């Protein structure tokens, strides 16, 4: 996008505009017409325990659910998050009322989840949080993979891999530099979770390769290092006893944060490469933009509340297309924790009837997950808001003219052939 500086500003204070009177004053000027949100699934175990054991030479603690599945805590946290968020959206004028018949409410809501167990269960938890009395339908592709969420797994980036690899090499600069940059992070991780003579991946060169299915993959320190850091974060969030979190080497949220530097590096050296993000996120991003702009009342994307439930990779790709950066409490920059939500809120300025969009990212802190803290105006979701140079401050947050945003957003979308129908 052709803007000077894109600024992610921490706006937890926005969540603390707590009184009904403040919200009333805001909705006299602006009414929230639609919310389109992309939510990462809740807490899960590691996706491949055997690979983790082999990489580190240690046996990692077992979980209450199979690898990659949503935990009960993950489900409960998403239920509470949805309760909290729907309350805020209603206070700002969103036309969604739980006192209506369930059938009427269903017609105000569209939920589409990635095909995985953890994303479908997260979508169900979100639906329950909106109204536990109604059994809202959660939609999912009838195919094993969904191009909205799985484009890269389906080989979408194979045709531009040469360009992705070139940009990767420009980011790395040299093997010596990148190894030096992450040496201390690798040593900290090794001291915490690696058996003697294991974790050889930490000494391997940083490389980018193409998998057999045509998906770009990192090898070297950030490959298993990212998975290990994520697993430590998930253990802490799941409220594992501290003597089990990173084998007793974590005592608080800051320790978790320090062990996630190689996880952050995976975003920096792969997900933030524009062609990679375009080939992974264009299809989903196009549907988000369509939801914000469609006038076709029969389309499910026209409904007041549109919820997509996917993975951190999906959010990271669209974040790159937006040029959005954030720093939330207890996390490294641009982290995408369980339940993290990238939300597009469409407002109407009542005096002029002009439409605006507010784009923010919000997520529970590590300790809010660990304690399963009920969210409220006293314990809000930390939030960062995207600000382009053409946006303006308002009583409901930083708003950007919808027409200009939609026009500029198209510049980073790559038209892609889709071999299967969407929303089927």
C-alpha positions in Angstrom: 0.0 0.0 0.0 1.2 3.5 -0.8 1.1 5.0 2.7 3.9 6.4 4.8 3.9 4.5 8.1 1.4 2.0 9.3 1.1 2.1 13.0 -0.3 -0.4 15.3 -1.2 1.3 18.5 -2.0 -0.5 21.7 -5.5 0.5 22.7 -6.5 -1.5 25.8 -7.9 1.8 26.9 -10.5 1.5 24.2 -11.9 -1.5 26.0 -12.1 0.6 29.1 -14.5 3.1 27.7 -16.6 1.4 30.2 -19.7 3.2 31.0 -23.0 2.7 29.1 -23.1 6.5 28.9 -19.9 6.6 26.9 -21.1 4.0 24.5 -24.4 5.8 24.2 -22.5 9.0 23.3 -20.4 7.1 20.7 -23.4 5.5 19.0 -25.1 8.9 18.7 -22.3 9.6 16.1 -21.4 6.2 14.8 -23.3 3.0 14.6 -21.6 -0.4 14.2 -23.3 -2.0 11.2 -21.2 -5.1 10.7 -18.3 -7.1 12.2 -16.1 -9.4 10.2 -13.6 -11.3 12.3 -10.9 -13.9 11.7 -10.2 -15.9 14.9 -7.4 -18.2 15.7 -8.4 -21.5 17.3 -8.1 -21.9 21.1 -5.5 -23.8 23.1 -4.3 -27.1 21.6 -1.4 -29.5 22.3 1.6 -29.8 20.0 0.6 -31.2 16.6 3.2 -33.9 16.5 4.5 -35.2 19.8 6.8 -37.8 18.3 8.6 -35.2 16.2 9.0 -33.0 19.2 10.5 -35.9 21.2 12.9 -36.7 18.4 14.0 -33.1 17.9 14.8 -32.5 21.6 15.7 -36.0 22.8 13.2 -35.6 25.7 9.7 -37.0 26.3 7.2 -34.1 26.4 4.3 -34.2 28.8 1.0 -35.7 27.7 -2.2 -33.7 27.3 -5.8 -34.4 28.0 -6.6 -34.5 24.2 -4.9 -35.9 21.1 -2.3 -33.9 19.3 -3.6 -30.8 17.7 -7.1 -31.0 19.2 -8.8 -28.2 21.1 -8.7 -28.5 24.9 -11.5 -27.9 27.4 -9.7 -24.8 28.6 -9.3 -23.6 25.0 -13.1 -24.2 24.4 -14.1 -22.4 27.6 -11.8 -19.4 26.9 -13.4 -18.9 23.4 -16.9 -19.1 24.9 -16.1 -16.3 27.3 -14.3 -14.3 24.6 -17.3 -14.5 22.3 -19.6 -13.4 25.2 -17.4 -10.5 25.9 -17.0 -9.4 22.3 -20.7 -9.7 21.3 -21.6 -7.5 24.3 -19.2 -4.8 23.2 -20.4 -5.0 19.6 -24.1 -4.7 20.7 -23.3 -1.7 22.8 -22.0 0.0 19.7 -25.1 -0.7 17.8 -24.6 -4.1 16.1 -28.0 -5.4 15.1 -27.8 -8.7 17.0 -30.2 -9.4 19.8 -30.2 -12.6 21.8 -33.9 -12.1 22.8 -35.0 -12.8 19.2 -36.0 -16.3 18.2 -32.9 -18.5 17.4 -33.9 -18.7 13.8 -33.8 -14.9 13.5 -30.5 -14.8 15.2 -29.1 -17.5 12.9 -29.9 -15.2 10.0 -27.8 -12.5 11.5 -24.7 -14.7 11.8 -22.4 -16.6 9.5 -19.6 -18.8 10.8 -17.1 -20.5 8.6 -14.3 -22.7 10.0 -11.2 -24.4 8.6 -11.6 -28.2 8.4 -9.4 -29.1 11.4 -10.9 -30.4 14.6 -9.6 -27.5 16.7 -10.9 -24.9 14.3 -14.4 -26.5 14.1 -14.6 -26.9 17.9 -13.4 -23.3 18.3 -16.2 -22.1 16.0 -18.7 -24.1 18.0 -17.4 -22.5 21.2 -17.7 -19.0 19.6 -21.3 -19.8 18.6 -22.1 -21.0 22.1 -20.6 -17.8 23.6 -22.9 -15.7 21.4 -26.0 -17.4 22.7 -25.8 -20.8 24.5 -29.6 -21.2 24.1 -29.3 -21.5 20.3 -27.4 -24.1 18.4 -26.0 -22.0 15.7 -24.7 -23.8 12.6 -21.0 -23.9 12.0 -20.1 -24.2 8.4 -17.1 -26.0 7.0 -15.9 -27.1 3.6 -17.0 -30.6 2.6 -13.4 -31.1 1.2 -10.4 -32.1 3.2 -8.7 -28.8 2.5 -10.3 -25.4 2.1 -8.5 -22.8 -0.1 -9.7 -20.0 2.2 -7.3 -21.4 4.9 -5.1 -24.0 3.1 -4.1 -22.4 -0.1 -0.3 -22.8 0.6 -0.8 -26.5 1.5 -2.6 -26.9 -1.8 0.5 -25.7 -3.7 -0.6 -22.1 -4.4 3.0 -20.7 -3.9 4.8 -23.1 -6.1 4.7 -20.9 -9.1 6.3 -17.9 -7.2 8.7 -19.9 -5.1 11.8 -18.4 -6.8 10.6 -14.9 -5.9 9.8 -16.0 -2.3 13.3 -17.6 -2.0 15.0 -14.5 -3.3 13.2 -12.2 -0.8 14.0 -14.7 1.9 17.7 -14.5 1.1 17.5 -10.7 1.2 16.1 -10.9 4.7 18.7 -13.3 5.9 21.5 -11.2 4.5 24.1 -13.9 5.5 24.1 -17.2 7.4 26.7 -15.8 9.8 24.5 -12.7 10.6 21.3 -14.6 11.2 23.0 -17.3 13.2 24.6 -14.6 15.4 21.3 -12.7 15.7 19.5 -15.8 17.1 22.4 -17.5 18.9 21.3 -16.5 22.4 17.7 -17.4 21.7 18.8 -20.8 20.5 21.0 -21.4 23.5 18.2 -20.4 25.9 15.9 -22.9 24.1 18.6 -25.6 24.2 19.2 -25.2 27.9 15.5 -25.4 28.6 14.2 -28.3 26.6 17.1 -30.2 24.9 18.8 -33.4 26.1 22.6 -33.5 25.7 23.7 -34.0 22.0 20.2 -33.2 20.7 18.6 -30.3 19.0 21.0 -30.4 16.1 18.6 -28.2 14.1 19.8 -25.2 16.1 23.2 -25.5 14.3 21.8 -26.0 10.8 21.8 -23.3 8.2 18.7 -21.1 7.7 17.2 -22.3 4.4 13.9 -22.2 2.5 12.7 -25.3 0.7 9.6 -26.5 -1.2 7.8 -29.4 0.3 6.5 -32.3 -1.9 3.1 -30.6 -1.9 4.6 -27.3 -3.1 4.5 -25.4 0.2 7.5 -23.2 1.1 9.0 -24.4 4.4 11.8 -23.1 6.6 14.6 -25.5 7.8 17.2 -24.8 10.4 16.8 -23.2 13.8 13.3 -21.7 13.1 11.8 -24.9 11.9 11.5 -27.0 15.1 12.4 -23.9 17.2 9.1 -22.3 16.3 7.1 -25.4 17.2 8.9 -25.8 20.5 8.3 -22.1 21.4 4.6 -22.5 20.5 4.3 -25.7 22.6 5.8 -24.0 25.6 3.4 -21.1 25.2 0.5 -23.6 25.0 1.6 -25.5 28.1 1.7 -22.3 30.1 -1.7 -21.1 28.7 -3.2 -24.5 29.5 -2.2 -24.1 33.2 0.3 -27.0 33.2 2.2 -27.2 36.5 5.3 -25.0 36.2 7.6 -27.9 36.7 6.2 -29.3 33.4 6.3 -26.1 31.4 9.6 -26.3 29.4 10.6 -29.0 31.8 10.6 -26.6 34.7 12.5 -23.8 33.1 9.5 -21.4 33.0 8.4 -19.5 36.0 6.3 -16.7 34.6 4.9 -15.2 31.3 8.1 -13.3 30.7 10.1 -16.6 30.6 7.6 -17.9 28.0 8.1 -14.8 25.9 11.9 -15.2 26.0 11.7 -18.7 24.7 9.5 -17.7 21.7 12.1 -15.8 19.7 12.5 -18.5 17.1 8.8 -18.7 16.8 8.7 -15.0 16.0 11.5 -15.5 13.5 9.3 -17.8 11.5 6.9 -15.0 10.9 9.7 -12.5 10.1 11.5 -14.7 7.6 8.6 -16.4 5.9 5.1 -15.1 6.7 6.0 -11.5 6.2 7.4 -12.1 2.6 4.7 -10.4 0.5 4.4 -13.1 -2.3 4.1 -15.8 0.3 1.4 -13.9 2.1 -0.4 -13.1 -1.1 -0.5 -16.7 -2.3 -1.6 -17.9 1.2 -4.0 -15.1 2.1 -5.5 -13.6 -1.0 -8.5 -15.9 -1.2 -9.6 -15.4 2.4 -8.8 -11.7 2.4 -10.9 -11.2 -0.7 -13.9 -12.8 1.1 -13.4 -10.5 4.1 -13.4 -7.5 1.7 -16.5 -8.9 0.0 -18.3 -9.2 3.3 -17.5 -5.5 4.0 -18.7 -4.3 0.6 -21.4 -6.7 -0.7 -25.0 -5.3 -1.1 -26.3 -8.7 -2.0 -28.7 -9.4 0.8 -29.0 -13.1 0.0 -25.2 -13.6 0.6 -24.2 -15.0 4.0 -21.4 -12.5 3.9 -23.9 -9.7 4.1 -24.9 -10.6 7.6 -24.1 -8.3 10.6 -21.7 -10.8 12.1 -19.3 -12.8 9.9 -16.9 -15.1 11.7 -14.0 -17.0 10.1 -12.1 -19.5 12.3 -8.6 -20.5 11.2 -5.0 -20.5 12.2 -2.3 -18.1 13.2 -0.8 -18.5 9.7 -4.0 -17.2 8.2 -4.0 -14.1 10.4 -0.2 -13.6 9.7 -0.8 -13.6 6.0 -3.6 -11.0 6.0 -1.6 -9.0 8.6 1.2 -8.8 6.0 -1.2 -7.8 3.3 -2.5 -5.0 5.6 0.9 -3.8 6.6 -0.3 -4.2 10.2 2.1 -4.5 13.2 1.3 -4.8 16.9 2.7 -5.3 20.3 0.4 -6.8 22.9 1.2 -7.2 26.6 3.2 -10.4 27.6 4.0 -11.2 23.9 6.7 -10.5 21.4 5.9 -8.1 18.5 3.2 -9.4 16.1 2.5 -12.6 18.0 -0.8 -14.3 17.3 -1.9 -16.2 20.5 -4.7 -18.7 20.7 -8.0 -17.0 20.2 -6.3 -14.0 18.7 -8.8 -12.0 16.5 -8.2 -9.8 13.5 -11.4 -7.8 13.4 -12.9 -5.5 10.7 -15.7 -3.4 12.2 -17.9 -1.4 9.7 -19.4 1.8 11.1 -21.8 4.3 9.7 -21.4 8.0 10.6 -25.0 8.9 11.3 -24.6 12.6 10.4 -23.2 11.9 6.9 -24.2 8.2 6.3 -20.6 7.6 5.3 -19.1 4.2 6.0 -15.8 3.6 7.9 -13.9 0.5 9.0 -11.9 -0.1 12.2 -9.3 -2.8 12.0 -7.9 -4.2 15.2 -6.1 -7.3 16.6 -7.0 -8.5 20.1 -5.9 -11.5 22.2 -5.9 -12.7 25.8 -2.6 -12.3 27.6 -0.7 -15.4 28.6 -1.8 -15.0 32.2 -5.4 -14.4 31.2 -5.3 -17.7 29.5 -3.5 -19.4 32.3 -5.9 -18.2 34.9 -8.9 -18.4 32.5 -9.7 -14.9 33.6 -13.4 -13.9 32.8 -13.1 -11.0 30.4 -14.8 -7.7 31.4 -14.3 -3.9 31.3 -12.0 -4.5 34.3 -10.2 -7.4 32.5 -10.4 -6.4 28.9 -8.9 -8.1 25.8 -5.7 -6.1 25.0 -6.1 -4.6 21.6 -4.1 -2.9 18.9 -5.6 -0.8 16.1 -4.4 -0.3 12.6 -3.9 3.3 11.5 -3.2 4.5 8.0 -2.4 8.1 7.3 -5.9 8.7 6.0 -7.7 7.4 9.1 -9.1 9.6 11.9 -9.6 9.3 15.6 -13.2 9.1 16.8 -15.1 8.2 20.0 -15.3 4.5 18.8 -11.6 4.3 17.8 -9.5 4.9 14.7 -11.8 4.8 11.7 -10.7 4.6 8.0 -13.0 5.6 5.1 -14.3 2.2 3.9 -14.2 3.1 0.2 -10.6 4.1 0.3 -9.6 1.1 2.4 -11.3 -1.3 0.0 -9.7 0.4 -3.0 -6.2 0.2 -1.5 -6.6 -3.3 -0.2 -7.2 -4.7 -3.7 -3.6 -3.7 -4.6 -2.1 -6.5 -2.5 -4.5 -9.2 -3.6 -3.4 -11.7 -6.2 -6.2 -13.2 -8.4 -6.0 -17.0 -8.0 -7.7 -19.9 -9.7 -9.8 -21.9 -7.3 -10.3 -25.5 -8.2 -13.3 -26.0 -5.8 -16.3 -23.9 -4.9 -16.0 -21.7 -1.8 -18.5 -22.0 1.0 -19.5 -25.5 -0.1 
